[in-house]
Amino acid sequence: MTMPDSDFPAIIDEGGDLAAFLSANRAEVRARLGETGAILFRGFDVPDAQAFDAAIEAYGAPGFTYEDSLSNAVRTNVTPRVFTANEAPPETEIYLHHEMAQTPLYPSALFFYCEIAAETGGATPLCRADRVFDQLQREGPAFAARAEAEGVRYTNVMPAEDDAGSGQGRSWRSTLSVDSAEGAEARLGELGYSWEWLEDGSLRVTTCTLPTVREVGEGRKSFFNQLIAAFRGWSDSRNDPNRAITFGDGQAITPEDMAIPIRIADELTYDLQWKARDVALVDNFLVMHGRRPFSGRRRVLASLIS
């Protein structure tokens, strides 16, 4: 993959204690994040999850817990605000997406921490979604206009119990924070979703209409959604990518529709090759992320910012 700009992601490699650095330079870091969309902190002393947690605390922004989210992914908390990244098998590629943009509840930013770098592969692809939308308006103006005007609806099937073998394997009980079918239906009603119970106890849900484009300041618009990830990667024993996405009116979004944004995003993607103790901060409204397949042990932790 190519690096579109020499400043993406921004790299800060001053070293020392990251928590102290973030506490002392909070305003400057936030301003830089708004300009570039992603910052890599490399060479700092971040030996473990507790030090990562301390750095997030020093950044001074409210957290967005996994428990309270509607994320599809199976994760495990390490501290109250730090959890494992998607626990899908190493051979599974997680395609570009904005975190939880397939739901009405999403964070504004994400922290990642590389505790153990993979032997091979395992990069985190990063892509500026404002640049994707700019180019999409030029190369696929009809789809860009319709997607922005009509929005999108997502459909996925949640199992009765967590399935760590799938990138979409979080159970409906965990996703909806309920312990009964009645509780699930009440929560889905609050969200404006439609649903269908399946014979094996799993739950097929379709979201309300959600936006595909977001204003990100200074006249910029971001291709803020999960269309690429859903179309390319929502595939397991329960889910079919061909049924995962429609326009807001229920009409199918076709492979022909998706071909141009996928190509553009691939062209603009930079693969972040992790080193142990790296920390990255990503603006969720501005930048899409994913995960490349890998071999060997890899442990990347994450935390969400409201």
ChimeraX commands (.cxc) that place a marker at each C-alpha (Angstrom):
marker #1 position 0.00,0.00,0.00 radius 0.5
marker #1 position 1.10,3.58,-0.58 radius 0.5
marker #1 position 1.37,6.47,1.84 radius 0.5
marker #1 position -0.76,9.31,0.41 radius 0.5
marker #1 position 1.01,12.06,2.36 radius 0.5
marker #1 position 4.22,12.37,4.29 radius 0.5
marker #1 position 2.19,13.62,7.29 radius 0.5
marker #1 position -0.25,10.68,7.46 radius 0.5
marker #1 position -0.21,9.36,9.99 radius 0.5
marker #1 position 1.60,12.00,12.01 radius 0.5
marker #1 position 4.48,10.44,13.98 radius 0.5
marker #1 position 5.60,11.64,17.40 radius 0.5
marker #1 position 8.74,9.88,18.66 radius 0.5
marker #1 position 10.03,12.00,21.52 radius 0.5
marker #1 position 10.20,9.05,23.92 radius 0.5
marker #1 position 9.74,9.05,27.69 radius 0.5
marker #1 position 6.53,8.54,29.62 radius 0.5
marker #1 position 3.54,8.80,27.28 radius 0.5
marker #1 position 1.07,9.68,30.03 radius 0.5
marker #1 position 3.22,12.65,31.06 radius 0.5
marker #1 position 3.61,13.73,27.42 radius 0.5
marker #1 position -0.12,13.63,26.74 radius 0.5
marker #1 position -0.95,15.45,29.95 radius 0.5
marker #1 position 1.49,18.25,29.11 radius 0.5
marker #1 position 0.62,18.49,25.40 radius 0.5
marker #1 position -3.07,17.67,25.34 radius 0.5
marker #1 position -4.23,20.69,23.32 radius 0.5
marker #1 position -1.48,20.34,20.74 radius 0.5
marker #1 position -2.15,16.62,20.28 radius 0.5
marker #1 position -5.87,17.20,19.77 radius 0.5
marker #1 position -5.18,19.94,17.23 radius 0.5
marker #1 position -2.77,17.68,15.34 radius 0.5
marker #1 position -5.31,14.88,15.36 radius 0.5
marker #1 position -7.92,17.17,13.79 radius 0.5
marker #1 position -5.48,18.08,11.04 radius 0.5
marker #1 position -4.11,14.65,10.16 radius 0.5
marker #1 position -6.69,12.15,11.45 radius 0.5
marker #1 position -4.17,9.76,13.00 radius 0.5
marker #1 position -1.10,10.02,15.23 radius 0.5
marker #1 position 1.47,7.29,15.93 radius 0.5
marker #1 position 3.35,7.59,19.23 radius 0.5
marker #1 position 6.54,5.54,18.80 radius 0.5
marker #1 position 9.45,5.00,21.17 radius 0.5
marker #1 position 7.61,5.99,24.34 radius 0.5
marker #1 position 7.78,3.92,27.52 radius 0.5
marker #1 position 4.46,2.02,27.47 radius 0.5
marker #1 position 5.34,-1.41,28.90 radius 0.5
marker #1 position 1.88,-2.85,29.52 radius 0.5
marker #1 position -1.89,-2.37,29.48 radius 0.5
marker #1 position -1.83,-0.42,32.74 radius 0.5
marker #1 position 0.60,2.12,31.28 radius 0.5
marker #1 position -1.60,2.36,28.20 radius 0.5
marker #1 position -4.62,2.97,30.44 radius 0.5
marker #1 position -2.69,5.71,32.26 radius 0.5
marker #1 position -1.85,7.38,28.94 radius 0.5
marker #1 position -5.51,7.39,27.91 radius 0.5
marker #1 position -6.47,8.86,31.27 radius 0.5
marker #1 position -3.86,11.58,30.80 radius 0.5
marker #1 position -5.38,12.48,27.43 radius 0.5
marker #1 position -8.34,13.68,29.46 radius 0.5
marker #1 position -11.31,12.67,27.28 radius 0.5
marker #1 position -14.35,10.70,28.50 radius 0.5
marker #1 position -14.38,7.01,27.68 radius 0.5
marker #1 position -16.84,4.97,25.62 radius 0.5
marker #1 position -17.07,1.48,27.08 radius 0.5
marker #1 position -17.31,-1.75,25.12 radius 0.5
marker #1 position -20.13,-2.91,27.39 radius 0.5
marker #1 position -22.27,0.09,26.45 radius 0.5
marker #1 position -21.50,-0.13,22.74 radius 0.5
marker #1 position -23.36,-1.93,19.96 radius 0.5
marker #1 position -20.15,-3.31,18.45 radius 0.5
marker #1 position -20.46,-6.57,16.49 radius 0.5
marker #1 position -17.02,-7.79,17.56 radius 0.5
marker #1 position -16.10,-10.14,20.38 radius 0.5
marker #1 position -13.65,-8.43,22.76 radius 0.5
marker #1 position -12.35,-8.92,26.30 radius 0.5
marker #1 position -11.82,-6.13,28.81 radius 0.5
marker #1 position -8.32,-5.84,30.27 radius 0.5
marker #1 position -9.08,-2.73,32.35 radius 0.5
marker #1 position -12.45,-0.96,32.57 radius 0.5
marker #1 position -11.56,1.23,29.58 radius 0.5
marker #1 position -9.07,-0.99,27.71 radius 0.5
marker #1 position -10.05,-4.14,25.81 radius 0.5
marker #1 position -8.72,-6.47,23.16 radius 0.5
marker #1 position -9.11,-5.51,19.54 radius 0.5
marker #1 position -11.40,-7.70,17.43 radius 0.5
marker #1 position -10.67,-11.33,18.38 radius 0.5
marker #1 position -11.48,-12.81,14.97 radius 0.5
marker #1 position -9.03,-15.52,13.81 radius 0.5
marker #1 position -5.65,-14.38,12.42 radius 0.5
marker #1 position -6.53,-15.36,8.85 radius 0.5
marker #1 position -9.62,-13.13,8.88 radius 0.5
marker #1 position -9.17,-9.71,7.29 radius 0.5
marker #1 position -11.12,-6.91,8.91 radius 0.5
marker #1 position -11.87,-4.40,6.20 radius 0.5
marker #1 position -11.86,-0.62,6.39 radius 0.5
marker #1 position -14.56,0.89,8.57 radius 0.5
marker #1 position -15.37,3.65,11.02 radius 0.5
marker #1 position -15.82,2.15,14.45 radius 0.5
marker #1 position -19.49,1.33,15.11 radius 0.5
marker #1 position -20.73,3.48,12.21 radius 0.5
marker #1 position -23.21,0.65,11.53 radius 0.5
marker #1 position -25.03,1.75,14.70 radius 0.5
marker #1 position -26.47,5.02,16.05 radius 0.5
marker #1 position -23.85,4.98,18.86 radius 0.5
marker #1 position -20.19,5.48,18.00 radius 0.5
marker #1 position -17.00,6.93,19.50 radius 0.5
marker #1 position -15.25,10.05,18.25 radius 0.5
marker #1 position -11.74,8.58,18.50 radius 0.5
marker #1 position -9.83,5.38,19.25 radius 0.5
marker #1 position -6.56,4.55,20.95 radius 0.5
marker #1 position -4.65,1.42,19.92 radius 0.5
marker #1 position -1.69,-0.15,21.74 radius 0.5
marker #1 position 0.60,-2.82,20.33 radius 0.5
marker #1 position 1.59,-5.13,23.17 radius 0.5
marker #1 position 2.90,-7.88,20.86 radius 0.5
marker #1 position 3.59,-7.33,17.15 radius 0.5
marker #1 position 2.77,-10.21,14.78 radius 0.5
marker #1 position 5.57,-12.25,13.25 radius 0.5
marker #1 position 4.23,-11.45,9.79 radius 0.5
marker #1 position 1.29,-9.32,8.67 radius 0.5
marker #1 position -1.12,-7.81,11.16 radius 0.5
marker #1 position -0.84,-4.22,10.00 radius 0.5
marker #1 position -3.64,-1.79,10.74 radius 0.5
marker #1 position -4.71,-0.13,7.49 radius 0.5
marker #1 position -5.65,3.53,7.86 radius 0.5
marker #1 position -7.51,5.61,5.28 radius 0.5
marker #1 position -8.59,9.27,5.22 radius 0.5
marker #1 position -12.33,9.06,4.55 radius 0.5
marker #1 position -12.61,12.76,3.64 radius 0.5
marker #1 position -10.25,12.15,0.74 radius 0.5
marker #1 position -12.21,9.05,-0.22 radius 0.5
marker #1 position -15.42,11.08,-0.45 radius 0.5
marker #1 position -13.75,13.90,-2.39 radius 0.5
marker #1 position -12.54,11.42,-4.99 radius 0.5
marker #1 position -15.83,9.48,-4.98 radius 0.5
marker #1 position -17.73,12.66,-5.85 radius 0.5
marker #1 position -15.53,13.03,-8.92 radius 0.5
marker #1 position -15.39,9.39,-10.05 radius 0.5
marker #1 position -18.77,8.07,-8.90 radius 0.5
marker #1 position -20.97,11.16,-8.50 radius 0.5
marker #1 position -24.31,9.36,-8.85 radius 0.5
marker #1 position -23.55,6.85,-6.09 radius 0.5
marker #1 position -21.97,9.52,-3.88 radius 0.5
marker #1 position -25.05,11.74,-4.18 radius 0.5
marker #1 position -27.53,8.94,-3.59 radius 0.5
marker #1 position -25.63,7.51,-0.62 radius 0.5
marker #1 position -25.42,10.94,0.99 radius 0.5
marker #1 position -29.09,11.76,0.35 radius 0.5
marker #1 position -30.66,8.42,1.29 radius 0.5
marker #1 position -28.33,6.92,3.89 radius 0.5
marker #1 position -27.93,3.20,4.48 radius 0.5
marker #1 position -29.41,0.33,6.46 radius 0.5
marker #1 position -27.35,-2.62,7.75 radius 0.5
marker #1 position -28.51,-6.17,8.39 radius 0.5
marker #1 position -26.61,-8.73,10.45 radius 0.5
marker #1 position -27.32,-11.89,12.41 radius 0.5
marker #1 position -26.20,-12.02,16.04 radius 0.5
marker #1 position -25.71,-15.45,17.64 radius 0.5
marker #1 position -27.24,-16.46,20.96 radius 0.5
marker #1 position -23.73,-16.90,22.41 radius 0.5
marker #1 position -20.44,-15.17,21.57 radius 0.5
marker #1 position -18.65,-16.65,18.54 radius 0.5
marker #1 position -14.99,-15.58,18.64 radius 0.5
marker #1 position -14.42,-17.30,15.29 radius 0.5
marker #1 position -16.22,-14.47,13.50 radius 0.5
marker #1 position -15.56,-10.77,13.20 radius 0.5
marker #1 position -19.34,-10.35,13.66 radius 0.5
marker #1 position -19.61,-12.88,16.48 radius 0.5
marker #1 position -20.82,-10.87,19.46 radius 0.5
marker #1 position -24.03,-12.34,20.85 radius 0.5
marker #1 position -27.31,-10.44,20.95 radius 0.5
marker #1 position -27.27,-10.69,24.74 radius 0.5
marker #1 position -23.90,-8.94,24.95 radius 0.5
marker #1 position -24.54,-6.49,22.12 radius 0.5
marker #1 position -27.85,-5.30,23.52 radius 0.5
marker #1 position -26.88,-5.67,27.21 radius 0.5
marker #1 position -29.92,-7.88,27.93 radius 0.5
marker #1 position -30.52,-11.37,29.27 radius 0.5
marker #1 position -33.84,-12.24,27.63 radius 0.5
marker #1 position -35.64,-12.14,24.30 radius 0.5
marker #1 position -38.13,-9.67,25.76 radius 0.5
marker #1 position -35.30,-7.39,26.82 radius 0.5
marker #1 position -33.74,-7.64,23.36 radius 0.5
marker #1 position -36.97,-6.64,21.65 radius 0.5
marker #1 position -37.44,-3.69,23.99 radius 0.5
marker #1 position -33.90,-2.47,23.28 radius 0.5
marker #1 position -34.29,-2.91,19.53 radius 0.5
marker #1 position -37.53,-0.97,19.64 radius 0.5
marker #1 position -35.76,1.91,21.39 radius 0.5
marker #1 position -33.12,1.90,18.64 radius 0.5
marker #1 position -35.67,1.87,15.83 radius 0.5
marker #1 position -34.41,-1.47,14.47 radius 0.5
marker #1 position -36.48,-4.22,12.91 radius 0.5
marker #1 position -35.76,-7.86,13.82 radius 0.5
marker #1 position -36.46,-11.52,13.22 radius 0.5
marker #1 position -35.79,-14.46,15.55 radius 0.5
marker #1 position -34.23,-17.48,13.84 radius 0.5
marker #1 position -34.74,-21.14,14.69 radius 0.5
marker #1 position -31.32,-21.57,16.30 radius 0.5
marker #1 position -31.92,-18.72,18.74 radius 0.5
marker #1 position -29.91,-16.15,16.78 radius 0.5
marker #1 position -31.36,-12.75,15.93 radius 0.5
marker #1 position -31.41,-11.02,12.54 radius 0.5
marker #1 position -31.61,-7.24,12.91 radius 0.5
marker #1 position -31.85,-4.38,10.46 radius 0.5
marker #1 position -30.91,-0.89,11.56 radius 0.5
marker #1 position -32.85,2.29,11.12 radius 0.5
marker #1 position -31.53,4.47,8.27 radius 0.5
marker #1 position -28.05,5.71,9.16 radius 0.5
marker #1 position -25.87,8.35,7.49 radius 0.5
marker #1 position -23.12,7.52,5.02 radius 0.5
marker #1 position -21.50,10.96,5.04 radius 0.5
marker #1 position -20.48,13.20,7.93 radius 0.5
marker #1 position -19.40,16.86,8.07 radius 0.5
marker #1 position -15.92,17.04,9.59 radius 0.5
marker #1 position -15.31,20.79,9.57 radius 0.5
marker #1 position -13.85,23.36,7.21 radius 0.5
marker #1 position -16.23,22.31,4.46 radius 0.5
marker #1 position -14.95,18.73,4.46 radius 0.5
marker #1 position -17.17,15.66,4.28 radius 0.5
marker #1 position -16.16,12.17,5.37 radius 0.5
marker #1 position -17.37,8.85,3.90 radius 0.5
marker #1 position -18.48,7.85,7.40 radius 0.5
marker #1 position -20.03,4.39,7.36 radius 0.5
marker #1 position -19.33,0.65,7.40 radius 0.5
marker #1 position -20.19,-0.01,3.75 radius 0.5
marker #1 position -16.78,-1.33,2.71 radius 0.5
marker #1 position -16.41,-3.60,5.75 radius 0.5
marker #1 position -19.96,-4.94,5.48 radius 0.5
marker #1 position -19.77,-5.54,1.73 radius 0.5
marker #1 position -16.33,-7.19,1.80 radius 0.5
marker #1 position -16.21,-8.85,5.18 radius 0.5
marker #1 position -19.53,-9.56,6.89 radius 0.5
marker #1 position -19.37,-13.23,6.00 radius 0.5
marker #1 position -19.72,-16.19,8.35 radius 0.5
marker #1 position -22.09,-19.11,8.90 radius 0.5
marker #1 position -24.89,-16.63,9.71 radius 0.5
marker #1 position -24.13,-13.55,7.62 radius 0.5
marker #1 position -24.15,-12.94,3.88 radius 0.5
marker #1 position -22.45,-9.74,2.65 radius 0.5
marker #1 position -24.89,-9.58,-0.25 radius 0.5
marker #1 position -27.72,-9.00,2.25 radius 0.5
marker #1 position -25.82,-6.74,4.62 radius 0.5
marker #1 position -26.35,-3.29,3.11 radius 0.5
marker #1 position -29.13,-1.39,1.34 radius 0.5
marker #1 position -29.93,2.23,0.66 radius 0.5
marker #1 position -32.23,3.84,3.19 radius 0.5
marker #1 position -35.29,2.94,1.10 radius 0.5
marker #1 position -34.37,-0.76,1.18 radius 0.5
marker #1 position -33.04,-1.01,-2.38 radius 0.5
marker #1 position -29.90,-3.07,-2.77 radius 0.5
marker #1 position -26.44,-1.52,-2.91 radius 0.5
marker #1 position -24.82,-3.50,-5.71 radius 0.5
marker #1 position -21.26,-4.68,-6.39 radius 0.5
marker #1 position -21.16,-2.08,-9.16 radius 0.5
marker #1 position -22.03,0.64,-6.63 radius 0.5
marker #1 position -19.27,-0.49,-4.28 radius 0.5
marker #1 position -16.51,-1.02,-6.84 radius 0.5
marker #1 position -15.48,2.64,-7.05 radius 0.5
marker #1 position -15.33,3.49,-3.30 radius 0.5
marker #1 position -13.47,0.23,-2.62 radius 0.5
marker #1 position -10.87,1.00,-5.29 radius 0.5
marker #1 position -10.44,4.57,-4.11 radius 0.5
marker #1 position -10.06,3.53,-0.47 radius 0.5
marker #1 position -7.53,0.85,-1.36 radius 0.5
marker #1 position -5.49,3.41,-3.30 radius 0.5
marker #1 position -5.47,5.85,-0.36 radius 0.5
marker #1 position -4.74,3.31,2.39 radius 0.5
marker #1 position -1.58,3.35,4.49 radius 0.5
marker #1 position -0.65,0.17,6.37 radius 0.5
marker #1 position 0.55,0.89,9.90 radius 0.5
marker #1 position 3.18,-1.76,10.60 radius 0.5
marker #1 position 3.21,-2.18,14.36 radius 0.5
marker #1 position 6.20,-2.26,16.66 radius 0.5
marker #1 position 5.81,-3.38,20.27 radius 0.5
marker #1 position 4.83,-0.48,22.57 radius 0.5
marker #1 position 3.48,1.66,19.73 radius 0.5
marker #1 position 0.36,3.66,20.52 radius 0.5
marker #1 position -1.89,5.14,17.84 radius 0.5
marker #1 position -4.68,7.69,18.20 radius 0.5
marker #1 position -7.27,7.73,15.39 radius 0.5
marker #1 position -10.03,10.24,14.70 radius 0.5
marker #1 position -13.00,7.94,14.09 radius 0.5
marker #1 position -14.94,10.55,12.11 radius 0.5
marker #1 position -12.06,11.26,9.74 radius 0.5
marker #1 position -10.18,7.97,9.34 radius 0.5
marker #1 position -11.22,4.38,8.59 radius 0.5
marker #1 position -9.21,1.48,9.99 radius 0.5
marker #1 position -9.06,-2.32,9.70 radius 0.5
marker #1 position -6.76,-5.30,10.31 radius 0.5
marker #1 position -4.61,-7.31,7.93 radius 0.5
marker #1 position -4.33,-11.10,8.36 radius 0.5
marker #1 position -1.29,-12.24,10.31 radius 0.5
marker #1 position 0.71,-15.20,11.57 radius 0.5
marker #1 position 2.21,-15.74,14.99 radius 0.5
marker #1 position 0.96,-14.17,18.16 radius 0.5
marker #1 position -0.37,-10.61,17.95 radius 0.5
marker #1 position -1.92,-8.60,20.77 radius 0.5
marker #1 position -3.30,-5.14,20.09 radius 0.5
marker #1 position -5.44,-3.43,22.71 radius 0.5
marker #1 position -7.94,-0.65,22.13 radius 0.5
marker #1 position -9.88,2.03,23.95 radius 0.5
marker #1 position -12.67,4.29,22.75 radius 0.5
marker #1 position -13.20,8.00,23.32 radius 0.5
marker #1 position -16.74,9.42,23.46 radius 0.5
marker link #1:1,2 radius 0.2
marker link #1:2,3 radius 0.2
marker link #1:3,4 radius 0.2
marker link #1:4,5 radius 0.2
marker link #1:5,6 radius 0.2
marker link #1:6,7 radius 0.2
marker link #1:7,8 radius 0.2
marker link #1:8,9 radius 0.2
marker link #1:9,10 radius 0.2
marker link #1:10,11 radius 0.2
marker link #1:11,12 radius 0.2
marker link #1:12,13 radius 0.2
marker link #1:13,14 radius 0.2
marker link #1:14,15 radius 0.2
marker link #1:15,16 radius 0.2
marker link #1:16,17 radius 0.2
marker link #1:17,18 radius 0.2
marker link #1:18,19 radius 0.2
marker link #1:19,20 radius 0.2
marker link #1:20,21 radius 0.2
marker link #1:21,22 radius 0.2
marker link #1:22,23 radius 0.2
marker link #1:23,24 radius 0.2
marker link #1:24,25 radius 0.2
marker link #1:25,26 radius 0.2
marker link #1:26,27 radius 0.2
marker link #1:27,28 radius 0.2
marker link #1:28,29 radius 0.2
marker link #1:29,30 radius 0.2
marker link #1:30,31 radius 0.2
marker link #1:31,32 radius 0.2
marker link #1:32,33 radius 0.2
marker link #1:33,34 radius 0.2
marker link #1:34,35 radius 0.2
marker link #1:35,36 radius 0.2
marker link #1:36,37 radius 0.2
marker link #1:37,38 radius 0.2
marker link #1:38,39 radius 0.2
marker link #1:39,40 radius 0.2
marker link #1:40,41 radius 0.2
marker link #1:41,42 radius 0.2
marker link #1:42,43 radius 0.2
marker link #1:43,44 radius 0.2
marker link #1:44,45 radius 0.2
marker link #1:45,46 radius 0.2
marker link #1:46,47 radius 0.2
marker link #1:47,48 radius 0.2
marker link #1:48,49 radius 0.2
marker link #1:49,50 radius 0.2
marker link #1:50,51 radius 0.2
marker link #1:51,52 radius 0.2
marker link #1:52,53 radius 0.2
marker link #1:53,54 radius 0.2
marker link #1:54,55 radius 0.2
marker link #1:55,56 radius 0.2
marker link #1:56,57 radius 0.2
marker link #1:57,58 radius 0.2
marker link #1:58,59 radius 0.2
marker link #1:59,60 radius 0.2
marker link #1:60,61 radius 0.2
marker link #1:61,62 radius 0.2
marker link #1:62,63 radius 0.2
marker link #1:63,64 radius 0.2
marker link #1:64,65 radius 0.2
marker link #1:65,66 radius 0.2
marker link #1:66,67 radius 0.2
marker link #1:67,68 radius 0.2
marker link #1:68,69 radius 0.2
marker link #1:69,70 radius 0.2
marker link #1:70,71 radius 0.2
marker link #1:71,72 radius 0.2
marker link #1:72,73 radius 0.2
marker link #1:73,74 radius 0.2
marker link #1:74,75 radius 0.2
marker link #1:75,76 radius 0.2
marker link #1:76,77 radius 0.2
marker link #1:77,78 radius 0.2
marker link #1:78,79 radius 0.2
marker link #1:79,80 radius 0.2
marker link #1:80,81 radius 0.2
marker link #1:81,82 radius 0.2
marker link #1:82,83 radius 0.2
marker link #1:83,84 radius 0.2
marker link #1:84,85 radius 0.2
marker link #1:85,86 radius 0.2
marker link #1:86,87 radius 0.2
marker link #1:87,88 radius 0.2
marker link #1:88,89 radius 0.2
marker link #1:89,90 radius 0.2
marker link #1:90,91 radius 0.2
marker link #1:91,92 radius 0.2
marker link #1:92,93 radius 0.2
marker link #1:93,94 radius 0.2
marker link #1:94,95 radius 0.2
marker link #1:95,96 radius 0.2
marker link #1:96,97 radius 0.2
marker link #1:97,98 radius 0.2
marker link #1:98,99 radius 0.2
marker link #1:99,100 radius 0.2
marker link #1:100,101 radius 0.2
marker link #1:101,102 radius 0.2
marker link #1:102,103 radius 0.2
marker link #1:103,104 radius 0.2
marker link #1:104,105 radius 0.2
marker link #1:105,106 radius 0.2
marker link #1:106,107 radius 0.2
marker link #1:107,108 radius 0.2
marker link #1:108,109 radius 0.2
marker link #1:109,110 radius 0.2
marker link #1:110,111 radius 0.2
marker link #1:111,112 radius 0.2
marker link #1:112,113 radius 0.2
marker link #1:113,114 radius 0.2
marker link #1:114,115 radius 0.2
marker link #1:115,116 radius 0.2
marker link #1:116,117 radius 0.2
marker link #1:117,118 radius 0.2
marker link #1:118,119 radius 0.2
marker link #1:119,120 radius 0.2
marker link #1:120,121 radius 0.2
marker link #1:121,122 radius 0.2
marker link #1:122,123 radius 0.2
marker link #1:123,124 radius 0.2
marker link #1:124,125 radius 0.2
marker link #1:125,126 radius 0.2
marker link #1:126,127 radius 0.2
marker link #1:127,128 radius 0.2
marker link #1:128,129 radius 0.2
marker link #1:129,130 radius 0.2
marker link #1:130,131 radius 0.2
marker link #1:131,132 radius 0.2
marker link #1:132,133 radius 0.2
marker link #1:133,134 radius 0.2
marker link #1:134,135 radius 0.2
marker link #1:135,136 radius 0.2
marker link #1:136,137 radius 0.2
marker link #1:137,138 radius 0.2
marker link #1:138,139 radius 0.2
marker link #1:139,140 radius 0.2
marker link #1:140,141 radius 0.2
marker link #1:141,142 radius 0.2
marker link #1:142,143 radius 0.2
marker link #1:143,144 radius 0.2
marker link #1:144,145 radius 0.2
marker link #1:145,146 radius 0.2
marker link #1:146,147 radius 0.2
marker link #1:147,148 radius 0.2
marker link #1:148,149 radius 0.2
marker link #1:149,150 radius 0.2
marker link #1:150,151 radius 0.2
marker link #1:151,152 radius 0.2
marker link #1:152,153 radius 0.2
marker link #1:153,154 radius 0.2
marker link #1:154,155 radius 0.2
marker link #1:155,156 radius 0.2
marker link #1:156,157 radius 0.2
marker link #1:157,158 radius 0.2
marker link #1:158,159 radius 0.2
marker link #1:159,160 radius 0.2
marker link #1:160,161 radius 0.2
marker link #1:161,162 radius 0.2
marker link #1:162,163 radius 0.2
marker link #1:163,164 radius 0.2
marker link #1:164,165 radius 0.2
marker link #1:165,166 radius 0.2
marker link #1:166,167 radius 0.2
marker link #1:167,168 radius 0.2
marker link #1:168,169 radius 0.2
marker link #1:169,170 radius 0.2
marker link #1:170,171 radius 0.2
marker link #1:171,172 radius 0.2
marker link #1:172,173 radius 0.2
marker link #1:173,174 radius 0.2
marker link #1:174,175 radius 0.2
marker link #1:175,176 radius 0.2
marker link #1:176,177 radius 0.2
marker link #1:177,178 radius 0.2
marker link #1:178,179 radius 0.2
marker link #1:179,180 radius 0.2
marker link #1:180,181 radius 0.2
marker link #1:181,182 radius 0.2
marker link #1:182,183 radius 0.2
marker link #1:183,184 radius 0.2
marker link #1:184,185 radius 0.2
marker link #1:185,186 radius 0.2
marker link #1:186,187 radius 0.2
marker link #1:187,188 radius 0.2
marker link #1:188,189 radius 0.2
marker link #1:189,190 radius 0.2
marker link #1:190,191 radius 0.2
marker link #1:191,192 radius 0.2
marker link #1:192,193 radius 0.2
marker link #1:193,194 radius 0.2
marker link #1:194,195 radius 0.2
marker link #1:195,196 radius 0.2
marker link #1:196,197 radius 0.2
marker link #1:197,198 radius 0.2
marker link #1:198,199 radius 0.2
marker link #1:199,200 radius 0.2
marker link #1:200,201 radius 0.2
marker link #1:201,202 radius 0.2
marker link #1:202,203 radius 0.2
marker link #1:203,204 radius 0.2
marker link #1:204,205 radius 0.2
marker link #1:205,206 radius 0.2
marker link #1:206,207 radius 0.2
marker link #1:207,208 radius 0.2
marker link #1:208,209 radius 0.2
marker link #1:209,210 radius 0.2
marker link #1:210,211 radius 0.2
marker link #1:211,212 radius 0.2
marker link #1:212,213 radius 0.2
marker link #1:213,214 radius 0.2
marker link #1:214,215 radius 0.2
marker link #1:215,216 radius 0.2
marker link #1:216,217 radius 0.2
marker link #1:217,218 radius 0.2
marker link #1:218,219 radius 0.2
marker link #1:219,220 radius 0.2
marker link #1:220,221 radius 0.2
marker link #1:221,222 radius 0.2
marker link #1:222,223 radius 0.2
marker link #1:223,224 radius 0.2
marker link #1:224,225 radius 0.2
marker link #1:225,226 radius 0.2
marker link #1:226,227 radius 0.2
marker link #1:227,228 radius 0.2
marker link #1:228,229 radius 0.2
marker link #1:229,230 radius 0.2
marker link #1:230,231 radius 0.2
marker link #1:231,232 radius 0.2
marker link #1:232,233 radius 0.2
marker link #1:233,234 radius 0.2
marker link #1:234,235 radius 0.2
marker link #1:235,236 radius 0.2
marker link #1:236,237 radius 0.2
marker link #1:237,238 radius 0.2
marker link #1:238,239 radius 0.2
marker link #1:239,240 radius 0.2
marker link #1:240,241 radius 0.2
marker link #1:241,242 radius 0.2
marker link #1:242,243 radius 0.2
marker link #1:243,244 radius 0.2
marker link #1:244,245 radius 0.2
marker link #1:245,246 radius 0.2
marker link #1:246,247 radius 0.2
marker link #1:247,248 radius 0.2
marker link #1:248,249 radius 0.2
marker link #1:249,250 radius 0.2
marker link #1:250,251 radius 0.2
marker link #1:251,252 radius 0.2
marker link #1:252,253 radius 0.2
marker link #1:253,254 radius 0.2
marker link #1:254,255 radius 0.2
marker link #1:255,256 radius 0.2
marker link #1:256,257 radius 0.2
marker link #1:257,258 radius 0.2
marker link #1:258,259 radius 0.2
marker link #1:259,260 radius 0.2
marker link #1:260,261 radius 0.2
marker link #1:261,262 radius 0.2
marker link #1:262,263 radius 0.2
marker link #1:263,264 radius 0.2
marker link #1:264,265 radius 0.2
marker link #1:265,266 radius 0.2
marker link #1:266,267 radius 0.2
marker link #1:267,268 radius 0.2
marker link #1:268,269 radius 0.2
marker link #1:269,270 radius 0.2
marker link #1:270,271 radius 0.2
marker link #1:271,272 radius 0.2
marker link #1:272,273 radius 0.2
marker link #1:273,274 radius 0.2
marker link #1:274,275 radius 0.2
marker link #1:275,276 radius 0.2
marker link #1:276,277 radius 0.2
marker link #1:277,278 radius 0.2
marker link #1:278,279 radius 0.2
marker link #1:279,280 radius 0.2
marker link #1:280,281 radius 0.2
marker link #1:281,282 radius 0.2
marker link #1:282,283 radius 0.2
marker link #1:283,284 radius 0.2
marker link #1:284,285 radius 0.2
marker link #1:285,286 radius 0.2
marker link #1:286,287 radius 0.2
marker link #1:287,288 radius 0.2
marker link #1:288,289 radius 0.2
marker link #1:289,290 radius 0.2
marker link #1:290,291 radius 0.2
marker link #1:291,292 radius 0.2
marker link #1:292,293 radius 0.2
marker link #1:293,294 radius 0.2
marker link #1:294,295 radius 0.2
marker link #1:295,296 radius 0.2
marker link #1:296,297 radius 0.2
marker link #1:297,298 radius 0.2
marker link #1:298,299 radius 0.2
marker link #1:299,300 radius 0.2
marker link #1:300,301 radius 0.2
marker link #1:301,302 radius 0.2
marker link #1:302,303 radius 0.2
marker link #1:303,304 radius 0.2
marker link #1:304,305 radius 0.2
marker link #1:305,306 radius 0.2
view
